[in-house]
Amino acid sequence: MAGHSKWANIQHRKGRQDEKRGKVWTRVIREIMVAARQGGGDVKDNPRLRLAVEKAKAANMPSDTIKKNIDKATGNLEGVHYEEIRYEGYGIGGAAVIIDCMTDNKVRTVAEVRHAFSKYGGNLGTEGSVAFQFKHVGQMLFAPGTNEDKVMEVALEAGADDVVTHDDGSLEVLSSPHDFEAVKAALEAAGLKPEMAEVTMRAENTIELAGEDAERMQKLLDVLEDLDDAQEVFHNAVINE
């Protein structure tokens, strides 16, 4: 990803997410419930639930709240039934956008997503219209100045697929979603704690936006991320402010 600062772009996105901490618990609870319903309530046997519980703890969610929502999902307590649904579309300048939602009302959710796209200059696409531009991966990002040789040695030995060195000096470790936990654990055991680590949809190519286009794209992303049913918004835009 030559030509722009990967680190600055990640920090920008992280900053935006931090501003929306009010929604974090809601999203994590939904993720816990869906993960537990699909894979069972035991974190030892359910990697997706394990990651969701880690997110919950990182957001300072009480253990009682976590347990209660696992129990709801596994039928031990009455709860709402959420479905996962993915929407795909195009933003400003043809930038690709994926919105992963969890909803108890698909009719409401698709109407809200479509309205956001049409109001803020994008277009809601069909299933598969942009997903081919992304890859489902485990991603760990290290700040500029991190020991590149050590990261590469530990990560590749633990099963990572690639270690990318960006122009700004930041390092990006990529793995399969299946190997994400093992690679992250190996890095942390070696004293290499990533600034950001997640299983995500990583754009294969990016589109740089500046000026008015960048502002319009950021507005569209903000609106999509603020939708009640939106869990994650992925895109391939590099927004230069």
PyRosetta script that sets phi, psi and omega in degrees:
from pyrosetta import init, pose_from_sequence

init()
pose = pose_from_sequence("MAGHSKWANIQHRKGRQDEKRGKVWTRVIREIMVAARQGGGDVKDNPRLRLAVEKAKAANMPSDTIKKNIDKATGNLEGVHYEEIRYEGYGIGGAAVIIDCMTDNKVRTVAEVRHAFSKYGGNLGTEGSVAFQFKHVGQMLFAPGTNEDKVMEVALEAGADDVVTHDDGSLEVLSSPHDFEAVKAALEAAGLKPEMAEVTMRAENTIELAGEDAERMQKLLDVLEDLDDAQEVFHNAVINE")
pose.set_psi(1, 56.7)
pose.set_omega(1, 178.5)
pose.set_phi(2, -67.7)
pose.set_psi(2, 158.0)
pose.set_omega(2, 171.5)
pose.set_phi(3, 99.9)
pose.set_psi(3, -11.5)
pose.set_omega(3, 174.8)
pose.set_phi(4, -152.0)
pose.set_psi(4, 167.7)
pose.set_omega(4, -177.3)
pose.set_phi(5, -86.9)
pose.set_psi(5, 104.6)
pose.set_omega(5, 176.4)
pose.set_phi(6, -58.9)
pose.set_psi(6, -42.9)
pose.set_omega(6, -177.6)
pose.set_phi(7, -61.4)
pose.set_psi(7, -48.3)
pose.set_omega(7, -179.2)
pose.set_phi(8, -61.3)
pose.set_psi(8, -38.7)
pose.set_omega(8, -178.1)
pose.set_phi(9, -68.4)
pose.set_psi(9, -40.3)
pose.set_omega(9, 177.6)
pose.set_phi(10, -65.7)
pose.set_psi(10, -42.8)
pose.set_omega(10, 179.4)
pose.set_phi(11, -62.6)
pose.set_psi(11, -38.6)
pose.set_omega(11, 178.1)
pose.set_phi(12, -60.8)
pose.set_psi(12, -46.8)
pose.set_omega(12, -178.5)
pose.set_phi(13, -66.3)
pose.set_psi(13, -41.2)
pose.set_omega(13, 179.6)
pose.set_phi(14, -62.9)
pose.set_psi(14, -41.0)
pose.set_omega(14, 178.0)
pose.set_phi(15, -60.9)
pose.set_psi(15, -42.2)
pose.set_omega(15, 177.8)
pose.set_phi(16, -61.9)
pose.set_psi(16, -42.0)
pose.set_omega(16, -179.7)
pose.set_phi(17, -66.1)
pose.set_psi(17, -38.8)
pose.set_omega(17, -179.8)
pose.set_phi(18, -62.5)
pose.set_psi(18, -29.9)
pose.set_omega(18, 178.9)
pose.set_phi(19, -68.9)
pose.set_psi(19, -16.8)
pose.set_omega(19, -173.8)
pose.set_phi(20, -110.9)
pose.set_psi(20, 31.9)
pose.set_omega(20, -175.5)
pose.set_phi(21, -60.5)
pose.set_psi(21, -22.0)
pose.set_omega(21, 179.5)
pose.set_phi(22, -59.1)
pose.set_psi(22, -26.9)
pose.set_omega(22, -177.9)
pose.set_phi(23, -93.1)
pose.set_psi(23, -8.5)
pose.set_omega(23, -171.9)
pose.set_phi(24, -60.7)
pose.set_psi(24, -47.6)
pose.set_omega(24, -178.2)
pose.set_phi(25, -60.2)
pose.set_psi(25, -43.4)
pose.set_omega(25, 179.8)
pose.set_phi(26, -58.2)
pose.set_psi(26, -45.6)
pose.set_omega(26, -177.7)
pose.set_phi(27, -68.6)
pose.set_psi(27, -41.1)
pose.set_omega(27, -179.1)
pose.set_phi(28, -66.2)
pose.set_psi(28, -40.0)
pose.set_omega(28, 178.6)
pose.set_phi(29, -60.5)
pose.set_psi(29, -43.0)
pose.set_omega(29, 178.1)
pose.set_phi(30, -62.7)
pose.set_psi(30, -42.8)
pose.set_omega(30, -179.9)
pose.set_phi(31, -63.0)
pose.set_psi(31, -42.2)
pose.set_omega(31, 177.1)
pose.set_phi(32, -59.8)
pose.set_psi(32, -45.3)
pose.set_omega(32, -175.8)
pose.set_phi(33, -66.5)
pose.set_psi(33, -43.0)
pose.set_omega(33, 179.9)
pose.set_phi(34, -68.2)
pose.set_psi(34, -43.0)
pose.set_omega(34, 179.9)
pose.set_phi(35, -61.8)
pose.set_psi(35, -43.2)
pose.set_omega(35, -178.7)
pose.set_phi(36, -68.6)
pose.set_psi(36, -39.2)
pose.set_omega(36, 180.0)
pose.set_phi(37, -65.2)
pose.set_psi(37, -38.5)
pose.set_omega(37, -176.4)
pose.set_phi(38, -81.5)
pose.set_psi(38, -36.7)
pose.set_omega(38, -172.6)
pose.set_phi(39, -119.2)
pose.set_psi(39, 5.5)
pose.set_omega(39, -179.8)
pose.set_phi(40, 92.7)
pose.set_psi(40, 163.0)
pose.set_omega(40, -171.8)
pose.set_phi(41, -91.2)
pose.set_psi(41, 5.5)
pose.set_omega(41, -179.3)
pose.set_phi(42, -96.3)
pose.set_psi(42, 115.4)
pose.set_omega(42, -175.9)
pose.set_phi(43, -64.9)
pose.set_psi(43, -25.3)
pose.set_omega(43, -179.1)
pose.set_phi(44, -67.2)
pose.set_psi(44, -31.2)
pose.set_omega(44, -176.7)
pose.set_phi(45, -104.4)
pose.set_psi(45, 3.0)
pose.set_omega(45, -174.2)
pose.set_phi(46, -132.1)
pose.set_psi(46, 92.2)
pose.set_omega(46, -176.7)
pose.set_phi(47, -58.8)
pose.set_psi(47, -37.9)
pose.set_omega(47, -179.3)
pose.set_phi(48, -65.6)
pose.set_psi(48, -41.7)
pose.set_omega(48, 177.7)
pose.set_phi(49, -65.3)
pose.set_psi(49, -38.8)
pose.set_omega(49, 179.3)
pose.set_phi(50, -58.5)
pose.set_psi(50, -45.0)
pose.set_omega(50, 178.2)
pose.set_phi(51, -64.5)
pose.set_psi(51, -40.0)
pose.set_omega(51, 179.6)
pose.set_phi(52, -64.4)
pose.set_psi(52, -41.1)
pose.set_omega(52, 178.7)
pose.set_phi(53, -66.1)
pose.set_psi(53, -37.8)
pose.set_omega(53, 175.3)
pose.set_phi(54, -59.3)
pose.set_psi(54, -44.2)
pose.set_omega(54, 178.2)
pose.set_phi(55, -61.3)
pose.set_psi(55, -41.9)
pose.set_omega(55, -179.1)
pose.set_phi(56, -62.5)
pose.set_psi(56, -44.1)
pose.set_omega(56, 179.6)
pose.set_phi(57, -65.9)
pose.set_psi(57, -37.5)
pose.set_omega(57, 178.0)
pose.set_phi(58, -64.5)
pose.set_psi(58, -27.6)
pose.set_omega(58, 177.9)
pose.set_phi(59, -91.6)
pose.set_psi(59, 13.4)
pose.set_omega(59, 177.5)
pose.set_phi(60, 62.2)
pose.set_psi(60, 34.7)
pose.set_omega(60, 176.6)
pose.set_phi(61, -80.2)
pose.set_psi(61, 132.1)
pose.set_omega(61, -179.6)
pose.set_phi(62, -62.3)
pose.set_psi(62, 147.1)
pose.set_omega(62, -179.7)
pose.set_phi(63, -58.7)
pose.set_psi(63, -36.2)
pose.set_omega(63, 180.0)
pose.set_phi(64, -62.4)
pose.set_psi(64, -38.7)
pose.set_omega(64, 179.7)
pose.set_phi(65, -67.3)
pose.set_psi(65, -41.7)
pose.set_omega(65, 177.7)
pose.set_phi(66, -60.4)
pose.set_psi(66, -49.7)
pose.set_omega(66, -178.1)
pose.set_phi(67, -62.1)
pose.set_psi(67, -41.5)
pose.set_omega(67, -178.6)
pose.set_phi(68, -60.0)
pose.set_psi(68, -40.5)
pose.set_omega(68, -178.2)
pose.set_phi(69, -76.5)
pose.set_psi(69, -29.4)
pose.set_omega(69, 171.9)
pose.set_phi(70, -65.2)
pose.set_psi(70, -42.6)
pose.set_omega(70, 179.6)
pose.set_phi(71, -63.7)
pose.set_psi(71, -38.7)
pose.set_omega(71, 177.1)
pose.set_phi(72, -60.9)
pose.set_psi(72, -45.0)
pose.set_omega(72, -175.4)
pose.set_phi(73, -68.6)
pose.set_psi(73, -31.8)
pose.set_omega(73, -176.7)
pose.set_phi(74, -94.1)
pose.set_psi(74, 7.6)
pose.set_omega(74, 173.4)
pose.set_phi(75, 92.6)
pose.set_psi(75, -0.5)
pose.set_omega(75, 179.8)
pose.set_phi(76, -78.4)
pose.set_psi(76, -19.6)
pose.set_omega(76, 174.5)
pose.set_phi(77, -136.7)
pose.set_psi(77, 154.0)
pose.set_omega(77, 179.0)
pose.set_phi(78, -73.7)
pose.set_psi(78, 135.7)
pose.set_omega(78, -179.4)
pose.set_phi(79, -154.8)
pose.set_psi(79, 176.3)
pose.set_omega(79, 179.7)
pose.set_phi(80, -79.4)
pose.set_psi(80, 144.8)
pose.set_omega(80, 178.3)
pose.set_phi(81, -98.3)
pose.set_psi(81, 112.2)
pose.set_omega(81, -179.7)
pose.set_phi(82, -99.7)
pose.set_psi(82, 142.0)
pose.set_omega(82, 173.8)
pose.set_phi(83, -111.0)
pose.set_psi(83, 146.1)
pose.set_omega(83, 174.4)
pose.set_phi(84, -90.4)
pose.set_psi(84, 137.6)
pose.set_omega(84, 176.5)
pose.set_phi(85, -148.8)
pose.set_psi(85, 141.0)
pose.set_omega(85, -178.7)
pose.set_phi(86, -114.2)
pose.set_psi(86, 134.3)
pose.set_omega(86, 174.1)
pose.set_phi(87, -115.9)
pose.set_psi(87, 147.6)
pose.set_omega(87, -179.0)
pose.set_phi(88, -130.5)
pose.set_psi(88, 147.0)
pose.set_omega(88, 179.7)
pose.set_phi(89, -167.9)
pose.set_psi(89, -175.4)
pose.set_omega(89, -179.5)
pose.set_phi(90, -119.9)
pose.set_psi(90, 136.9)
pose.set_omega(90, 177.1)
pose.set_phi(91, -100.7)
pose.set_psi(91, -150.4)
pose.set_omega(91, -177.9)
pose.set_phi(92, -68.9)
pose.set_psi(92, 139.1)
pose.set_omega(92, 177.4)
pose.set_phi(93, 66.0)
pose.set_psi(93, 19.5)
pose.set_omega(93, 179.8)
pose.set_phi(94, 79.7)
pose.set_psi(94, 11.9)
pose.set_omega(94, 178.4)
pose.set_phi(95, -61.8)
pose.set_psi(95, 137.9)
pose.set_omega(95, -178.2)
pose.set_phi(96, -85.8)
pose.set_psi(96, 139.3)
pose.set_omega(96, -178.1)
pose.set_phi(97, -134.6)
pose.set_psi(97, 134.3)
pose.set_omega(97, 173.1)
pose.set_phi(98, -120.8)
pose.set_psi(98, 132.9)
pose.set_omega(98, 176.7)
pose.set_phi(99, -121.0)
pose.set_psi(99, 115.1)
pose.set_omega(99, 175.3)
pose.set_phi(100, -94.4)
pose.set_psi(100, 124.1)
pose.set_omega(100, -177.0)
pose.set_phi(101, -120.4)
pose.set_psi(101, 156.6)
pose.set_omega(101, 167.3)
pose.set_phi(102, -126.9)
pose.set_psi(102, 125.9)
pose.set_omega(102, -171.1)
pose.set_phi(103, -144.8)
pose.set_psi(103, 154.3)
pose.set_omega(103, 170.6)
pose.set_phi(104, -105.5)
pose.set_psi(104, 7.7)
pose.set_omega(104, -179.7)
pose.set_phi(105, -154.0)
pose.set_psi(105, 92.6)
pose.set_omega(105, -174.8)
pose.set_phi(106, -65.1)
pose.set_psi(106, -33.0)
pose.set_omega(106, -179.9)
pose.set_phi(107, -62.3)
pose.set_psi(107, -45.8)
pose.set_omega(107, 178.0)
pose.set_phi(108, -62.4)
pose.set_psi(108, -44.7)
pose.set_omega(108, -174.2)
pose.set_phi(109, -65.3)
pose.set_psi(109, -46.4)
pose.set_omega(109, -178.4)
pose.set_phi(110, -64.8)
pose.set_psi(110, -34.4)
pose.set_omega(110, 178.3)
pose.set_phi(111, -65.1)
pose.set_psi(111, -40.8)
pose.set_omega(111, -179.7)
pose.set_phi(112, -68.5)
pose.set_psi(112, -40.8)
pose.set_omega(112, 178.9)
pose.set_phi(113, -65.6)
pose.set_psi(113, -46.2)
pose.set_omega(113, -179.8)
pose.set_phi(114, -60.9)
pose.set_psi(114, -42.0)
pose.set_omega(114, 180.0)
pose.set_phi(115, -62.4)
pose.set_psi(115, -42.2)
pose.set_omega(115, -180.0)
pose.set_phi(116, -62.2)
pose.set_psi(116, -45.8)
pose.set_omega(116, 178.8)
pose.set_phi(117, -60.9)
pose.set_psi(117, -48.7)
pose.set_omega(117, -174.6)
pose.set_phi(118, -69.3)
pose.set_psi(118, -35.3)
pose.set_omega(118, -177.9)
pose.set_phi(119, -72.9)
pose.set_psi(119, -32.1)
pose.set_omega(119, -172.4)
pose.set_phi(120, -112.4)
pose.set_psi(120, 23.2)
pose.set_omega(120, 167.4)
pose.set_phi(121, 92.1)
pose.set_psi(121, 14.0)
pose.set_omega(121, 178.2)
pose.set_phi(122, -112.4)
pose.set_psi(122, -173.4)
pose.set_omega(122, 178.2)
pose.set_phi(123, -139.0)
pose.set_psi(123, 127.9)
pose.set_omega(123, 174.7)
pose.set_phi(124, -74.5)
pose.set_psi(124, 127.7)
pose.set_omega(124, -178.6)
pose.set_phi(125, -101.2)
pose.set_psi(125, -174.5)
pose.set_omega(125, 177.9)
pose.set_phi(126, -92.1)
pose.set_psi(126, 169.0)
pose.set_omega(126, 179.2)
pose.set_phi(127, -59.8)
pose.set_psi(127, 128.2)
pose.set_omega(127, 179.8)
pose.set_phi(128, 89.1)
pose.set_psi(128, -1.1)
pose.set_omega(128, -174.4)
pose.set_phi(129, -69.9)
pose.set_psi(129, -28.7)
pose.set_omega(129, 178.2)
pose.set_phi(130, -129.0)
pose.set_psi(130, -12.2)
pose.set_omega(130, -174.5)
pose.set_phi(131, -59.1)
pose.set_psi(131, -28.3)
pose.set_omega(131, -179.8)
pose.set_phi(132, -65.2)
pose.set_psi(132, -14.9)
pose.set_omega(132, 179.3)
pose.set_phi(133, -87.6)
pose.set_psi(133, 2.4)
pose.set_omega(133, -178.1)
pose.set_phi(134, -127.0)
pose.set_psi(134, 157.8)
pose.set_omega(134, 176.2)
pose.set_phi(135, -127.6)
pose.set_psi(135, 134.9)
pose.set_omega(135, -179.7)
pose.set_phi(136, -79.9)
pose.set_psi(136, 112.2)
pose.set_omega(136, -172.4)
pose.set_phi(137, -141.8)
pose.set_psi(137, 162.0)
pose.set_omega(137, 163.5)
pose.set_phi(138, -88.0)
pose.set_psi(138, 133.5)
pose.set_omega(138, -175.1)
pose.set_phi(139, -131.1)
pose.set_psi(139, 129.0)
pose.set_omega(139, 175.6)
pose.set_phi(140, -128.4)
pose.set_psi(140, 127.7)
pose.set_omega(140, -175.2)
pose.set_phi(141, -115.0)
pose.set_psi(141, 132.9)
pose.set_omega(141, 179.3)
pose.set_phi(142, -117.0)
pose.set_psi(142, 143.3)
pose.set_omega(142, -176.1)
pose.set_phi(143, -67.3)
pose.set_psi(143, 154.6)
pose.set_omega(143, 173.1)
pose.set_phi(144, -53.3)
pose.set_psi(144, 138.8)
pose.set_omega(144, -179.6)
pose.set_phi(145, 99.7)
pose.set_psi(145, -10.4)
pose.set_omega(145, 176.3)
pose.set_phi(146, -67.7)
pose.set_psi(146, 145.3)
pose.set_omega(146, -178.1)
pose.set_phi(147, -64.1)
pose.set_psi(147, 104.6)
pose.set_omega(147, -174.4)
pose.set_phi(148, -63.7)
pose.set_psi(148, -43.9)
pose.set_omega(148, -177.7)
pose.set_phi(149, -62.3)
pose.set_psi(149, -41.7)
pose.set_omega(149, -178.6)
pose.set_phi(150, -67.6)
pose.set_psi(150, -44.3)
pose.set_omega(150, 178.5)
pose.set_phi(151, -59.0)
pose.set_psi(151, -46.1)
pose.set_omega(151, -177.7)
pose.set_phi(152, -62.9)
pose.set_psi(152, -45.1)
pose.set_omega(152, -178.3)
pose.set_phi(153, -61.8)
pose.set_psi(153, -50.0)
pose.set_omega(153, -176.8)
pose.set_phi(154, -67.5)
pose.set_psi(154, -44.9)
pose.set_omega(154, -175.2)
pose.set_phi(155, -64.3)
pose.set_psi(155, -48.9)
pose.set_omega(155, -177.0)
pose.set_phi(156, -66.7)
pose.set_psi(156, -36.5)
pose.set_omega(156, 177.9)
pose.set_phi(157, -66.1)
pose.set_psi(157, -30.9)
pose.set_omega(157, -179.0)
pose.set_phi(158, -83.4)
pose.set_psi(158, -5.2)
pose.set_omega(158, 176.6)
pose.set_phi(159, 111.4)
pose.set_psi(159, 10.6)
pose.set_omega(159, 176.9)
pose.set_phi(160, -65.1)
pose.set_psi(160, 151.5)
pose.set_omega(160, 178.9)
pose.set_phi(161, -84.1)
pose.set_psi(161, -33.2)
pose.set_omega(161, -174.7)
pose.set_phi(162, -161.8)
pose.set_psi(162, 153.4)
pose.set_omega(162, 170.2)
pose.set_phi(163, -126.2)
pose.set_psi(163, 119.0)
pose.set_omega(163, -175.8)
pose.set_phi(164, -105.8)
pose.set_psi(164, 128.0)
pose.set_omega(164, 174.6)
pose.set_phi(165, -100.7)
pose.set_psi(165, 121.9)
pose.set_omega(165, -176.7)
pose.set_phi(166, -93.4)
pose.set_psi(166, 163.8)
pose.set_omega(166, -177.8)
pose.set_phi(167, -56.8)
pose.set_psi(167, -30.6)
pose.set_omega(167, -177.1)
pose.set_phi(168, -85.6)
pose.set_psi(168, 1.6)
pose.set_omega(168, 178.9)
pose.set_phi(169, 92.4)
pose.set_psi(169, -6.4)
pose.set_omega(169, 177.1)
pose.set_phi(170, -73.6)
pose.set_psi(170, 155.3)
pose.set_omega(170, -179.7)
pose.set_phi(171, -118.2)
pose.set_psi(171, 139.2)
pose.set_omega(171, -179.4)
pose.set_phi(172, -125.2)
pose.set_psi(172, 119.3)
pose.set_omega(172, 177.5)
pose.set_phi(173, -99.5)
pose.set_psi(173, 129.6)
pose.set_omega(173, -177.9)
pose.set_phi(174, -119.4)
pose.set_psi(174, 138.7)
pose.set_omega(174, 178.6)
pose.set_phi(175, -142.3)
pose.set_psi(175, 171.8)
pose.set_omega(175, 169.1)
pose.set_phi(176, -71.1)
pose.set_psi(176, 154.2)
pose.set_omega(176, 176.5)
pose.set_phi(177, -55.6)
pose.set_psi(177, -35.2)
pose.set_omega(177, -178.8)
pose.set_phi(178, -63.6)
pose.set_psi(178, -37.1)
pose.set_omega(178, -176.3)
pose.set_phi(179, -92.1)
pose.set_psi(179, -1.8)
pose.set_omega(179, -173.5)
pose.set_phi(180, -55.2)
pose.set_psi(180, -50.3)
pose.set_omega(180, -176.2)
pose.set_phi(181, -62.5)
pose.set_psi(181, -42.0)
pose.set_omega(181, -178.3)
pose.set_phi(182, -65.7)
pose.set_psi(182, -41.4)
pose.set_omega(182, -179.6)
pose.set_phi(183, -67.1)
pose.set_psi(183, -45.2)
pose.set_omega(183, 180.0)
pose.set_phi(184, -61.1)
pose.set_psi(184, -44.2)
pose.set_omega(184, -179.5)
pose.set_phi(185, -63.2)
pose.set_psi(185, -40.5)
pose.set_omega(185, 179.8)
pose.set_phi(186, -65.2)
pose.set_psi(186, -42.7)
pose.set_omega(186, 178.8)
pose.set_phi(187, -62.8)
pose.set_psi(187, -46.6)
pose.set_omega(187, -178.6)
pose.set_phi(188, -65.7)
pose.set_psi(188, -36.2)
pose.set_omega(188, 177.5)
pose.set_phi(189, -64.5)
pose.set_psi(189, -26.3)
pose.set_omega(189, 178.4)
pose.set_phi(190, -90.3)
pose.set_psi(190, 9.6)
pose.set_omega(190, 179.3)
pose.set_phi(191, 80.5)
pose.set_psi(191, 19.0)
pose.set_omega(191, -178.8)
pose.set_phi(192, -113.4)
pose.set_psi(192, 90.6)
pose.set_omega(192, -178.0)
pose.set_phi(193, -93.6)
pose.set_psi(193, 118.7)
pose.set_omega(193, -179.4)
pose.set_phi(194, -68.3)
pose.set_psi(194, 149.0)
pose.set_omega(194, 175.9)
pose.set_phi(195, -69.8)
pose.set_psi(195, -31.3)
pose.set_omega(195, 178.8)
pose.set_phi(196, -146.1)
pose.set_psi(196, 135.4)
pose.set_omega(196, 179.9)
pose.set_phi(197, -143.8)
pose.set_psi(197, 125.5)
pose.set_omega(197, -178.1)
pose.set_phi(198, -161.7)
pose.set_psi(198, 159.9)
pose.set_omega(198, 167.9)
pose.set_phi(199, -93.3)
pose.set_psi(199, 123.8)
pose.set_omega(199, -167.9)
pose.set_phi(200, -145.3)
pose.set_psi(200, 173.3)
pose.set_omega(200, 170.1)
pose.set_phi(201, -98.9)
pose.set_psi(201, 108.2)
pose.set_omega(201, -174.8)
pose.set_phi(202, -97.3)
pose.set_psi(202, 126.8)
pose.set_omega(202, -180.0)
pose.set_phi(203, -66.7)
pose.set_psi(203, 133.6)
pose.set_omega(203, 178.6)
pose.set_phi(204, -75.9)
pose.set_psi(204, -31.8)
pose.set_omega(204, 177.4)
pose.set_phi(205, -137.8)
pose.set_psi(205, 155.1)
pose.set_omega(205, -177.9)
pose.set_phi(206, -120.1)
pose.set_psi(206, 159.3)
pose.set_omega(206, 175.9)
pose.set_phi(207, -122.4)
pose.set_psi(207, 122.0)
pose.set_omega(207, -179.4)
pose.set_phi(208, -86.5)
pose.set_psi(208, 132.9)
pose.set_omega(208, 179.1)
pose.set_phi(209, -125.9)
pose.set_psi(209, 142.2)
pose.set_omega(209, 179.0)
pose.set_phi(210, -140.2)
pose.set_psi(210, 167.1)
pose.set_omega(210, 174.7)
pose.set_phi(211, 60.4)
pose.set_psi(211, -135.7)
pose.set_omega(211, -176.0)
pose.set_phi(212, -63.2)
pose.set_psi(212, -37.8)
pose.set_omega(212, 179.1)
pose.set_phi(213, -62.2)
pose.set_psi(213, -41.7)
pose.set_omega(213, 178.7)
pose.set_phi(214, -62.6)
pose.set_psi(214, -42.3)
pose.set_omega(214, 179.9)
pose.set_phi(215, -64.0)
pose.set_psi(215, -43.2)
pose.set_omega(215, -179.3)
pose.set_phi(216, -66.0)
pose.set_psi(216, -40.0)
pose.set_omega(216, -180.0)
pose.set_phi(217, -66.1)
pose.set_psi(217, -42.0)
pose.set_omega(217, 179.0)
pose.set_phi(218, -62.7)
pose.set_psi(218, -38.3)
pose.set_omega(218, 178.1)
pose.set_phi(219, -62.5)
pose.set_psi(219, -45.3)
pose.set_omega(219, 178.7)
pose.set_phi(220, -60.0)
pose.set_psi(220, -45.6)
pose.set_omega(220, -179.8)
pose.set_phi(221, -63.0)
pose.set_psi(221, -41.9)
pose.set_omega(221, 179.2)
pose.set_phi(222, -59.5)
pose.set_psi(222, -43.8)
pose.set_omega(222, -178.4)
pose.set_phi(223, -65.9)
pose.set_psi(223, -43.6)
pose.set_omega(223, 179.1)
pose.set_phi(224, -63.5)
pose.set_psi(224, -43.6)
pose.set_omega(224, -179.3)
pose.set_phi(225, -66.2)
pose.set_psi(225, -26.8)
pose.set_omega(225, -178.8)
pose.set_phi(226, -83.5)
pose.set_psi(226, -7.2)
pose.set_omega(226, 178.2)
pose.set_phi(227, -62.1)
pose.set_psi(227, 137.2)
pose.set_omega(227, -175.9)
pose.set_phi(228, -56.9)
pose.set_psi(228, -34.9)
pose.set_omega(228, -174.1)
pose.set_phi(229, -92.7)
pose.set_psi(229, -4.7)
pose.set_omega(229, -178.6)
pose.set_phi(230, -76.2)
pose.set_psi(230, 128.6)
pose.set_omega(230, 175.9)
pose.set_phi(231, -96.2)
pose.set_psi(231, -50.0)
pose.set_omega(231, -177.7)
pose.set_phi(232, -141.8)
pose.set_psi(232, 143.2)
pose.set_omega(232, 173.2)
pose.set_phi(233, -123.1)
pose.set_psi(233, 121.5)
pose.set_omega(233, 178.4)
pose.set_phi(234, -112.8)
pose.set_psi(234, 145.5)
pose.set_omega(234, 179.0)
pose.set_phi(235, -155.1)
pose.set_psi(235, 167.9)
pose.set_omega(235, -179.7)
pose.set_phi(236, -113.5)
pose.set_psi(236, 20.3)
pose.set_omega(236, 179.3)
pose.set_phi(237, -86.4)
pose.set_psi(237, 135.9)
pose.set_omega(237, 169.5)
pose.set_phi(238, -103.4)
pose.set_psi(238, 111.9)
pose.set_omega(238, -171.6)
pose.set_phi(239, -97.1)
pose.set_psi(239, 110.9)
pose.set_omega(239, 179.0)
pose.set_phi(240, -95.7)
pose.set_psi(240, 115.5)
pose.set_omega(240, -177.0)
pose.set_phi(241, -93.3)
pose.dump_pdb("model.pdb")
